[in-house]
């Protein structure tokens, strides 16, 4: 199976976007721990959970990661043509 240069670039941009999203999430988790002095609400282990924190965390991380991925794919897409 031959992969064209354009396909290889598309794969590289996609993988770069995924990696950037992963690292952004890790950075945001450390920031949350620094501000609230506890782990972010990624997994609900307690019955006593602050749902406002869960909803806020979900919205902020989802929005930020998505915007980063879209931005990387857009910028990478400019170089694919």
N, C-alpha and C positions, 0 to 999 in steps of 0.2 A: 504494500500500500504506500503510495507516494503522497506526501503532504507538500502542498505548494508553500511557497514563501509567505503568501498572504494568510493561509490557514495557520501556519506556525506563529505568525505575529498575532493573529486573533486568539490563539490558545494562550500565548504569553501574556497578552493584555488581560484575558479572563483570569488566569492564575494570579497575576499581579493584583487584580482587584480583590480576589478572595483573600490573598495573603495580607493585603492592607487592611481589609475588614477585620481579620483575625487579630492583627496587632493593635488596631484601634480599640477593639473590645477589651483587650488586656490592659491597655493604658487607661481606659475609662473605668475598669474595675478597680485599678489601683487608686484612681482619683476618688472614687466612691468610698473606698476604704479609708482614705485620708480625711475625707469630709465627715463621714458618719461613724468612723471608728468601728465598722463591722463589715462583713462581706455583703456584696450587692445581692439583691433578691433574685438570684438566678434559678434556684431550686427551692421550692417551698417545703421546708423541713419542719417548721413550727406550725402549730395551730394558731399561735399568737403572732400574726404577721401584719405589718402595716401595709394595707392594700394600696394606699396612696403612693408609697415608695415603689411598690411593684409596678403599678401602672405608669408612674413617672419614669422609672428606670426603663421599662419596655419601650415607651414612646421615644425617649431620648436616644437610647442605643439603636433602636431600629431606624429612626430617622437619620442619625449621624452615619451609621454604617452604610445605609442605602445611598445617601448623598455622596459619600466617599467612593463607593463602587461605581456609581453612575458617572461621577466626574472622571475617574480613571479610565473607564471605558470610552467616554467621549473624547478625552484627550488622546488616548491610544488609537481611537478610530480615525482621528485626523491623519495619523501617520500610516494608516493601512491603505489609503487610496493612492 
